[in-house]
Amino acid sequence: MTFSSPLPSKDGKKLFVVGTLARGELVRYDAKSAQFVPFLSGISADSVSFSKDGLWVAYVSFPEGTLWISKFDGSQRLQLSSPPLYAMGPRWSPDGKEIVFFDFAPGQRSNLYVVPIEGGAPRKMIPDDPQGQLDPTWSPDGTRIVFAGASSDANSAIQILDINSHQVSTLPDSRGLYSPRWSPDGRYVIAMPPNPHILRLFDFATQKWQEIATLAADFPNWSRTGDYVYFLHEGDDPSLMRVRIRDRKLERVADLKSFPQAGYFGYWLGMAPDDSPLLLRDTGTQEIYALDWDAP
């Protein structure tokens, strides 16, 4: 619980404060009923990611920021990170043996880490890089990792780390872009500029970028088949959207105006193994507390 807005009582003997308990409920959007239903027993977690076979899940507890993995049914649960490291964006390696993620703390440089699923100390991937390293995603063959800097960094670019050689290369014309996601077939990478967050698609075959959605986007996610990119559209018209890669057709999946979102950044989007969108529903509380005040 965090406390804010302290106000002393008139007699000086008490302190009134707002106590906030951040908590969420993981839900899945069910297309048949057009409803959000609890998922994985409604755990309070975001940054949810699944192994290639869909049998294992990695997630970050909200708001603690601790990385966990377990079987899909919740069994064999194992903690993979500890405070003060705040884990974000875990992704399974294609062979299911490792998790890549990044740490995040306001005002500090983020780093990429890899940790084996058996546990152990997370290992920094690029320890001497002065730039921030965020949003890692494996290539489908597991030999490379794409990542970028923070959205607030004008020098951020889409970079690719070769796992074997430890060399880092930069995608052409990617300066100012962030939040990359590698497509399941390996042909594309999607990313966004900071303002506005318009989805751009890099085609490795042509070495060119294209805009695929002119709507401001957040938390883009590829479908398992690679046919769609799902994303959140915030602002005055919060909604869950998707764009079809084949013809760039834009579709509204769900209206989020009455859905109270939660997550480290206030919202988050992931995908279940069956391509159902995942969100974190806000179940936190705010109460006024009276604390006894003993003046020194």
DRENDO-1510 file (C-alpha; in Angstrom, 1 decimal, always signed):
<recs>
REC; n; res; u; v; w
REC; 1; MET; +0.0; +0.0; +0.0 .
REC; 2; THR; +1.1; +3.6; -0.7 .
REC; 3; PHE; +0.1; +6.7; +1.1 .
REC; 4; SER; -0.5; +10.2; -0.3 .
REC; 5; SER; -2.3; +13.5; +0.3 .
REC; 6; PRO; -1.5; +13.8; +4.0 .
REC; 7; LEU; -3.8; +16.2; +6.0 .
REC; 8; PRO; -3.3; +16.9; +9.7 .
REC; 9; SER; -6.4; +17.0; +11.9 .
REC; 10; LYS; -7.3; +20.4; +13.5 .
REC; 11; ASP; -6.2; +19.2; +16.9 .
REC; 12; GLY; -2.9; +18.0; +15.6 .
REC; 13; LYS; -3.3; +14.5; +16.9 .
REC; 14; LYS; -4.1; +12.6; +13.7 .
REC; 15; LEU; -3.0; +12.5; +10.1 .
REC; 16; PHE; -5.5; +11.8; +7.4 .
REC; 17; VAL; -4.1; +10.0; +4.3 .
REC; 18; VAL; -5.2; +8.3; +1.2 .
REC; 19; GLY; -4.1; +4.7; +1.2 .
REC; 20; THR; -3.9; +3.1; -2.3 .
REC; 21; LEU; -3.6; -0.6; -2.9 .
REC; 22; ALA; -2.7; -1.3; -6.5 .
REC; 23; ARG; -4.1; -4.7; -7.7 .
REC; 24; GLY; -5.5; -6.1; -10.9 .
REC; 25; GLU; -7.3; -9.1; -12.3 .
REC; 26; LEU; -6.0; -10.8; -15.5 .
REC; 27; VAL; -8.9; -11.3; -18.0 .
REC; 28; ARG; -9.3; -12.7; -21.5 .
REC; 29; TYR; -11.6; -11.2; -24.1 .
REC; 30; ASP; -14.0; -13.9; -25.2 .
REC; 31; ALA; -15.1; -13.1; -28.8 .
REC; 32; LYS; -18.2; -15.3; -28.6 .
REC; 33; SER; -19.8; -13.6; -25.6 .
REC; 34; ALA; -18.0; -10.2; -26.2 .
REC; 35; GLN; -17.1; -10.3; -22.5 .
REC; 36; PHE; -14.0; -10.1; -20.5 .
REC; 37; VAL; -13.6; -13.3; -18.3 .
REC; 38; PRO; -11.0; -14.2; -15.7 .
REC; 39; PHE; -7.9; -15.9; -17.0 .
REC; 40; LEU; -5.3; -17.9; -15.1 .
REC; 41; SER; -7.5; -17.6; -12.0 .
REC; 42; GLY; -7.5; -13.8; -12.4 .
REC; 43; ILE; -4.0; -13.3; -11.0 .
REC; 44; SER; -2.7; -9.8; -10.5 .
REC; 45; ALA; -0.1; -9.8; -13.3 .
REC; 46; ASP; +0.8; -8.1; -16.5 .
REC; 47; SER; +3.6; -8.8; -19.1 .
REC; 48; VAL; +2.1; -12.3; -19.6 .
REC; 49; SER; +3.9; -14.4; -22.1 .
REC; 50; PHE; +3.6; -18.1; -23.2 .
REC; 51; SER; +6.0; -20.7; -24.3 .
REC; 52; LYS; +5.8; -21.8; -27.9 .
REC; 53; ASP; +3.8; -24.9; -27.1 .
REC; 54; GLY; +1.5; -22.9; -24.9 .
REC; 55; LEU; +2.0; -25.1; -21.8 .
REC; 56; TRP; +4.0; -22.7; -19.8 .
REC; 57; VAL; +3.4; -19.1; -18.8 .
REC; 58; ALA; +5.7; -16.2; -17.7 .
REC; 59; TYR; +4.3; -13.2; -16.0 .
REC; 60; VAL; +5.2; -10.2; -13.8 .
REC; 61; SER; +3.3; -9.8; -10.6 .
REC; 62; PHE; +1.5; -6.4; -10.3 .
REC; 63; PRO; +2.5; -4.1; -8.8 .
REC; 64; GLU; +5.5; -5.9; -7.2 .
REC; 65; GLY; +7.3; -6.4; -10.5 .
REC; 66; THR; +8.6; -9.9; -9.8 .
REC; 67; LEU; +9.0; -12.4; -12.7 .
REC; 68; TRP; +7.4; -15.8; -12.3 .
REC; 69; ILE; +6.9; -18.8; -14.5 .
REC; 70; SER; +4.5; -21.7; -14.0 .
REC; 71; LYS; +2.6; -24.4; -16.0 .
REC; 72; PHE; -0.6; -23.2; -17.6 .
REC; 73; ASP; -2.6; -24.7; -14.7 .
REC; 74; GLY; -0.6; -22.7; -12.2 .
REC; 75; SER; +1.5; -25.7; -11.0 .
REC; 76; GLN; +5.3; -25.8; -10.8 .
REC; 77; ARG; +5.4; -22.0; -10.0 .
REC; 78; LEU; +9.0; -20.6; -9.8 .
REC; 79; GLN; +10.2; -17.1; -9.1 .
REC; 80; LEU; +12.9; -15.9; -11.5 .
REC; 81; SER; +13.7; -12.3; -10.3 .
REC; 82; SER; +13.8; -10.4; -7.0 .
REC; 83; PRO; +13.5; -6.8; -5.8 .
REC; 84; PRO; +14.9; -4.2; -6.3 .
REC; 85; LEU; +14.9; -5.4; -9.9 .
REC; 86; TYR; +11.6; -4.6; -11.5 .
REC; 87; ALA; +11.1; -7.0; -14.4 .
REC; 88; MET; +9.1; -6.2; -17.6 .
REC; 89; GLY; +8.3; -7.7; -21.0 .
REC; 90; PRO; +9.4; -11.3; -20.5 .
REC; 91; ARG; +9.6; -13.4; -23.7 .
REC; 92; TRP; +10.2; -17.1; -24.0 .
REC; 93; SER; +13.0; -18.3; -26.2 .
REC; 94; PRO; +11.7; -20.4; -29.1 .
REC; 95; ASP; +13.4; -23.5; -27.6 .
REC; 96; GLY; +11.6; -22.8; -24.2 .
REC; 97; LYS; +14.8; -22.9; -22.2 .
REC; 98; GLU; +15.3; -19.1; -21.4 .
REC; 99; ILE; +13.3; -15.9; -20.7 .
REC; 100; VAL; +14.5; -12.6; -21.9 .
REC; 101; PHE; +13.2; -9.4; -20.2 .
REC; 102; PHE; +14.2; -5.9; -19.2 .
REC; 103; ASP; +14.3; -4.0; -16.0 .
REC; 104; PHE; +12.6; -0.7; -15.5 .
REC; 105; ALA; +13.0; +2.2; -13.0 .
REC; 106; PRO; +12.1; +5.8; -13.8 .
REC; 107; GLY; +15.1; +7.9; -14.5 .
REC; 108; GLN; +17.5; +4.9; -14.8 .
REC; 109; ARG; +18.9; +3.1; -17.8 .
REC; 110; SER; +17.1; -0.2; -18.6 .
REC; 111; ASN; +19.0; -3.4; -19.3 .
REC; 112; LEU; +18.2; -6.7; -21.1 .
REC; 113; TYR; +18.5; -9.8; -19.0 .
REC; 114; VAL; +18.3; -13.5; -19.8 .
REC; 115; VAL; +17.4; -16.1; -17.1 .
REC; 116; PRO; +17.1; -19.9; -17.5 .
REC; 117; ILE; +13.7; -21.3; -16.7 .
REC; 118; GLU; +15.3; -23.5; -14.0 .
REC; 119; GLY; +16.1; -20.3; -12.1 .
REC; 120; GLY; +19.4; -18.6; -11.2 .
REC; 121; ALA; +20.8; -15.1; -11.3 .
REC; 122; PRO; +19.5; -13.1; -14.4 .
REC; 123; ARG; +22.4; -12.3; -16.7 .
REC; 124; LYS; +22.8; -8.9; -18.4 .
REC; 125; MET; +23.0; -9.3; -22.2 .
REC; 126; ILE; +24.8; -6.0; -23.1 .
REC; 127; PRO; +26.3; -4.8; -19.8 .
REC; 128; ASP; +28.4; -1.9; -21.3 .
REC; 129; ASP; +25.8; -0.3; -23.5 .
REC; 130; PRO; +25.2; +3.3; -22.5 .
REC; 131; GLN; +21.8; +3.4; -24.2 .
REC; 132; GLY; +18.6; +2.0; -22.7 .
REC; 133; GLN; +17.5; -1.5; -23.7 .
REC; 134; LEU; +13.8; -2.2; -23.7 .
REC; 135; ASP; +11.1; -4.4; -25.3 .
REC; 136; PRO; +13.1; -7.5; -26.4 .
REC; 137; THR; +11.6; -10.1; -28.7 .
REC; 138; TRP; +13.3; -13.3; -30.0 .
REC; 139; SER; +13.7; -14.0; -33.7 .
REC; 140; PRO; +11.7; -17.2; -34.5 .
REC; 141; ASP; +14.9; -19.2; -34.8 .
REC; 142; GLY; +16.2; -18.0; -31.5 .
REC; 143; THR; +19.5; -16.7; -32.8 .
REC; 144; ARG; +18.7; -13.0; -32.4 .
REC; 145; ILE; +16.9; -10.5; -30.2 .
REC; 146; VAL; +15.4; -7.3; -31.4 .
REC; 147; PHE; +15.1; -4.4; -28.9 .
REC; 148; ALA; +15.1; -0.6; -28.7 .
REC; 149; GLY; +15.5; +2.4; -26.4 .
REC; 150; ALA; +12.9; +4.3; -24.4 .
REC; 151; SER; +10.1; +6.2; -26.2 .
REC; 152; SER; +11.5; +9.4; -24.5 .
REC; 153; ASP; +14.9; +8.8; -26.2 .
REC; 154; ALA; +15.1; +10.6; -29.5 .
REC; 155; ASN; +18.2; +8.5; -30.4 .
REC; 156; SER; +16.4; +5.3; -29.9 .
REC; 157; ALA; +16.7; +2.9; -32.8 .
REC; 158; ILE; +15.6; -0.7; -33.5 .
REC; 159; GLN; +18.6; -2.9; -32.8 .
REC; 160; ILE; +19.3; -6.6; -33.2 .
REC; 161; LEU; +21.6; -8.6; -30.9 .
REC; 162; ASP; +23.2; -11.7; -32.4 .
REC; 163; ILE; +23.2; -14.3; -29.6 .
REC; 164; ASN; +26.3; -16.1; -30.8 .
REC; 165; SER; +28.5; -13.3; -31.8 .
REC; 166; HIS; +27.2; -10.7; -29.3 .
REC; 167; GLN; +27.3; -8.1; -32.1 .
REC; 168; VAL; +24.6; -5.5; -32.3 .
REC; 169; SER; +23.2; -4.1; -35.6 .
REC; 170; THR; +20.7; -1.4; -36.4 .
REC; 171; LEU; +17.7; -1.7; -38.7 .
REC; 172; PRO; +17.8; +0.9; -41.5 .
REC; 173; ASP; +15.9; +4.2; -41.0 .
REC; 174; SER; +14.8; +3.2; -37.5 .
REC; 175; ARG; +16.0; +6.2; -35.6 .
REC; 176; GLY; +13.3; +7.5; -33.2 .
REC; 177; LEU; +11.4; +4.2; -33.2 .
REC; 178; TYR; +10.8; +2.0; -30.2 .
REC; 179; SER; +8.8; -1.0; -28.9 .
REC; 180; PRO; +9.7; -3.5; -31.7 .
REC; 181; ARG; +8.0; -6.9; -32.1 .
REC; 182; TRP; +9.3; -9.7; -34.4 .
REC; 183; SER; +6.6; -11.4; -36.5 .
REC; 184; PRO; +6.1; -15.2; -35.9 .
REC; 185; ASP; +7.4; -16.0; -39.5 .
REC; 186; GLY; +10.5; -13.8; -39.1 .
REC; 187; ARG; +9.7; -11.6; -42.1 .
REC; 188; TYR; +8.6; -8.4; -40.3 .
REC; 189; VAL; +9.3; -6.2; -37.3 .
REC; 190; ILE; +6.7; -3.7; -36.1 .
REC; 191; ALA; +7.6; -0.6; -34.2 .
REC; 192; MET; +6.3; +2.9; -33.4 .
REC; 193; PRO; +7.5; +6.5; -33.2 .
REC; 194; PRO; +6.8; +8.3; -29.9 .
REC; 195; ASN; +4.4; +10.9; -31.1 .
REC; 196; PRO; +2.0; +9.8; -32.4 .
REC; 197; HIS; +2.3; +6.0; -31.8 .
REC; 198; ILE; +1.6; +5.0; -35.4 .
REC; 199; LEU; +2.4; +1.4; -36.3 .
REC; 200; ARG; +5.2; +0.9; -38.8 .
REC; 201; LEU; +6.2; -2.4; -40.4 .
REC; 202; PHE; +9.8; -3.3; -41.5 .
REC; 203; ASP; +10.0; -5.9; -44.2 .
REC; 204; PHE; +13.3; -7.7; -44.2 .
REC; 205; ALA; +12.8; -8.7; -47.8 .
REC; 206; THR; +12.6; -5.1; -49.1 .
REC; 207; GLN; +14.5; -3.4; -46.2 .
REC; 208; LYS; +11.8; -0.8; -46.1 .
REC; 209; TRP; +9.3; +0.6; -43.5 .
REC; 210; GLN; +5.6; +1.1; -44.2 .
REC; 211; GLU; +2.8; +2.6; -42.1 .
REC; 212; ILE; +0.2; -0.1; -41.5 .
REC; 213; ALA; -2.2; +1.9; -39.1 .
REC; 214; THR; -2.6; +5.6; -38.8 .
REC; 215; LEU; -4.4; +5.3; -35.5 .
REC; 216; ALA; -2.3; +5.9; -32.3 .
REC; 217; ALA; -1.3; +2.5; -30.8 .
REC; 218; ASP; +0.1; +1.1; -27.6 .
REC; 219; PHE; +1.3; -2.4; -26.6 .
REC; 220; PRO; +1.2; -4.0; -30.1 .
REC; 221; ASN; +1.0; -7.8; -30.2 .
REC; 222; TRP; +1.3; -10.2; -33.1 .
REC; 223; SER; -1.3; -13.0; -33.4 .
REC; 224; ARG; +0.2; -16.5; -33.2 .
REC; 225; THR; -0.5; -16.9; -37.0 .
REC; 226; GLY; +1.0; -13.5; -37.8 .
REC; 227; ASP; -2.1; -12.5; -39.7 .
REC; 228; TYR; -2.9; -9.6; -37.3 .
REC; 229; VAL; -1.4; -7.1; -35.0 .
REC; 230; TYR; -3.5; -6.3; -32.0 .
REC; 231; PHE; -3.1; -3.0; -30.1 .
REC; 232; LEU; -4.6; -0.6; -27.6 .
REC; 233; HIS; -6.0; +2.7; -28.7 .
REC; 234; GLU; -6.2; +5.1; -25.8 .
REC; 235; GLY; -7.3; +8.7; -25.4 .
REC; 236; ASP; -11.0; +9.8; -25.8 .
REC; 237; ASP; -12.0; +6.6; -27.4 .
REC; 238; PRO; -10.2; +3.7; -25.6 .
REC; 239; SER; -10.6; +0.5; -27.6 .
REC; 240; LEU; -9.0; -2.8; -28.5 .
REC; 241; MET; -8.0; -2.8; -32.1 .
REC; 242; ARG; -6.4; -5.0; -34.7 .
REC; 243; VAL; -5.0; -4.5; -38.2 .
REC; 244; ARG; -4.8; -7.3; -40.8 .
REC; 245; ILE; -1.3; -7.5; -42.3 .
REC; 246; ARG; -2.5; -8.8; -45.7 .
REC; 247; ASP; -4.6; -5.8; -46.7 .
REC; 248; ARG; -4.1; -3.3; -43.7 .
REC; 249; LYS; -7.7; -3.6; -42.8 .
REC; 250; LEU; -8.4; -2.0; -39.4 .
REC; 251; GLU; -11.0; -3.5; -37.0 .
REC; 252; ARG; -12.3; -2.6; -33.6 .
REC; 253; VAL; -12.3; -5.7; -31.4 .
REC; 254; ALA; -13.8; -4.3; -28.2 .
REC; 255; ASP; -14.8; -1.0; -26.7 .
REC; 256; LEU; -12.8; -0.2; -23.5 .
REC; 257; LYS; -14.7; +3.0; -22.4 .
REC; 258; SER; -16.2; +1.2; -19.4 .
REC; 259; PHE; -13.3; -1.2; -18.8 .
REC; 260; PRO; -11.0; +0.0; -15.9 .
REC; 261; GLN; -7.5; -0.8; -17.1 .
REC; 262; ALA; -4.5; -1.4; -14.9 .
REC; 263; GLY; -0.8; -2.2; -15.3 .
REC; 264; TYR; +2.6; -0.6; -14.6 .
REC; 265; PHE; +1.9; +2.2; -17.2 .
REC; 266; GLY; -1.9; +2.2; -16.4 .
REC; 267; TYR; -2.8; -0.3; -19.1 .
REC; 268; TRP; -1.3; -3.4; -20.8 .
REC; 269; LEU; -2.2; -5.8; -23.6 .
REC; 270; GLY; -1.1; -9.4; -24.2 .
REC; 271; MET; -2.2; -12.5; -26.1 .
REC; 272; ALA; -3.3; -15.9; -25.0 .
REC; 273; PRO; -2.2; -19.0; -26.9 .
REC; 274; ASP; -5.6; -19.1; -28.7 .
REC; 275; ASP; -5.1; -15.5; -29.9 .
REC; 276; SER; -7.5; -14.1; -27.3 .
REC; 277; PRO; -6.5; -10.6; -26.1 .
REC; 278; LEU; -5.5; -10.3; -22.5 .
REC; 279; LEU; -5.9; -7.2; -20.3 .
REC; 280; LEU; -5.5; -6.4; -16.6 .
REC; 281; ARG; -8.7; -5.1; -15.0 .
REC; 282; ASP; -8.2; -2.6; -12.2 .
REC; 283; THR; -9.4; -4.1; -8.9 .
REC; 284; GLY; -7.3; -1.7; -6.7 .
REC; 285; THR; -8.7; +0.3; -3.8 .
REC; 286; GLN; -8.4; +3.8; -2.4 .
REC; 287; GLU; -9.4; +4.5; +1.2 .
REC; 288; ILE; -9.0; +7.3; +3.7 .
REC; 289; TYR; -7.0; +6.4; +6.8 .
REC; 290; ALA; -6.6; +8.2; +10.1 .
REC; 291; LEU; -3.1; +7.7; +11.6 .
REC; 292; ASP; -2.3; +8.6; +15.2 .
REC; 293; TRP; +0.3; +11.4; +15.1 .
REC; 294; ASP; +3.0; +11.5; +17.8 .
REC; 295; ALA; +4.9; +14.7; +17.3 .
REC; 296; PRO; +8.7; +14.5; +18.0 .
</recs>
